[in-house]
Amino acid sequence: MSWKQGFCDHDVSCHDHAVTVLTSKSWWPDANDKQTEPNPSMDLYTAFNSDAVTVKTVDMHTCGEPTRIVVSGYPELLGATVLDKRRYAKERLDKYRKRLMFEPRGHDGMYGALLIPEPDHPDAHIGVLFTHTEGYSTMCGHATIALGRFLIDTQDTVLFPKRVLLRPDPITGVISLNIQAPCGLVRTFVKTSPIPSSDTHPTSNNFKSDPSSPVRFLSVPSFCIATDLTTSVNLPEGPLPVTFDIAFGGAYYCIVPATQLGLPDFADTPYLFSLLRTRAALLSSTVAGDPRFAPLFRYPGSATRGDLDFLYGTIVTDDGDGAPSAPSLSACIFAGAQVDRSPCGSGVSARVAVLYARGRATLGETKVFGSMLSRIAQKAGGGYFEGTPVETVKIGEMDGVVVEVAGKAWYSGVGGFVVEKEDRLGEEGFFILAPGKVVKKITLAPFLSSWCVKLLATNKSHHYFLPEWVKIKPKTHPLGGQKYRVALYGHLKPTFTIKRHRPPTSPAPTSSPPPSGAPSPDPDSAHCARNLPPPPPSPLKGTRSPFHAVRNSCRPRARPSVPRRTPAGWSAGGDRRRRTRHYHGGRPSPLDVGFRSRQTLALRVVWVCGKGLKRKK
Ligand SMILES: O=C(O)[C@H]1NCC[C@@H]1O
């Protein structure tokens, strides 16, 4: 058995770790020492606790939303400024983020924080990068609340050298802690209580955070960028006109009432929530992809070099004002289709900016915001965030408002994460495509198993590795568009529309007209059948291609007329599941091309299983 040292593979500069890294020899002797098993005198738990092989974290949650705070073992973040380090992490260290965010160590709602002991802002005590399943955000309120407590409680002076400078206010016990986030300086206030002197750690300043008091923070100024914008979202049922606002709360959000997405006031039942998530993700991708809206995502000044200029997510609201007697519920769907379990701190800043701009909030007036978990969490002592506009500011031409956000966070555990050298799946981790997840491209790896393919779905910052062999069932559109139902573990059944990624190279074959009563073609998928390159010579000529299940799958035709052949080993007819594997025909599909040399294709999850929402016949 062999282990990697921390997460550091020495393919990046990693000298000078923040922690002492023991040599792996002392803990996990390797083959060179003629000993391949762990030291028998040491149990597995103790060995995992070694700095040599482990990335260590402290895990917290803020109203249910996780923050995995890395305390040691991560490669050094190089760069002069926090934004430089963010760029470096994106470009050079991304697989380490994936290891901690993706399965098997994380999940599709995982969130994390990488601390920067020496920030570049003169007033900052510490810096931070926020990580999620898609990349690196620019601001995060729930993680700031968690970090507020963690940074008061940690005794690690390597991780947080400036902790020694912190002093509680002698009357209130509140400590003021400045955290430099990628969006700027976030002033955080944490209520503390004294530690009895007998318990005091030698480096401690004799205080600890008070779990019963909310952590408060003042983020960078928030802006209501534009109200009552309109667009049209392409749902499987047809286009849906949507009116929404755009606001900045350290990151840019679309803010939209649930009713605009064709949902009840606030959809917190699981079935409606999955619809809400899908539609919010579609709104985000529609707005982000529409050049009309691009100028709205421009942070004033040049200091941030465009690093903040992107739409982070959509906040679906009940359209309430957030009066303390009637908290406003919302769901933040960010970074593609990740669901914020908390009321979203940066989203609260953005929402308060909109309420203020619309005259629905005044300076000093506290508003209360919840998530789909808040009603449950409140029973346990806190599930809402408060947002108060405290000051107006002007940045460039824009009128902004500084918002104070308050919420509570709790410790949920500590972690030690390892990667065995032989573990190819766990090396970067994997990500099961979430229902409604919008992905930009799919790469079909050139390795196949009979009737199944292994999928790697990628876009600029993602790499979704689907760990299981996936069965593909082509479903022909009458006008040639192609849908693929991908069976994942039997319960997730998204339907993919596959588009060719490269520009067309050959003339379109003639399409046959749709049979009467057939569904209308999906505009996104219609061009799949056209302009396919000529079929490449088959390396498997004379043999039965394992991929012929999807061969010619773009040829326009109605399903009942598809001739079926029976591959060896399978009977014709029989149960439905088998029949789907027998689908094949003449012209190559984009999937065939993917089989020969890895090729990238555009892909969008257009539908997930769900009752009553099939395309109308
Ligand atoms: O509280 C927040 O601001 C964050 N929670 C997840 C998405 C946002 O970054």
The ligand as an SDF file (V2000), in Angstrom:
LIG
                    3D

  9  9  0  0  0  0  0  0  0  0999 V2000
  -23.5350   32.3900    2.0710 O   0  0  0  0  0  0  0  0  0  0  0  0
  -23.0340   32.5930    0.9550 C   0  0  0  0  0  0  0  0  0  0  0  0
  -22.7730   33.7330    0.5820 O   0  0  0  0  0  0  0  0  0  0  0  0
  -22.6570   31.4320    0.1150 C   0  0  0  0  0  0  0  0  0  0  0  0
  -23.2910   30.1980    0.4340 N   0  0  0  0  0  0  0  0  0  0  0  0
  -23.1030   29.3400   -0.7280 C   0  0  0  0  0  0  0  0  0  0  0  0
  -23.1620   30.3060   -1.8760 C   0  0  0  0  0  0  0  0  0  0  0  0
  -22.6200   31.5930   -1.3430 C   0  0  0  0  0  0  0  0  0  0  0  0
  -21.2740   31.7320   -1.7080 O   0  0  0  0  0  0  0  0  0  0  0  0
  1  2  2  0
  2  3  1  0
  2  4  1  0
  4  5  1  0
  4  8  1  0
  5  6  1  0
  6  7  1  0
  7  8  1  0
  8  9  1  0
M  END
$$$$
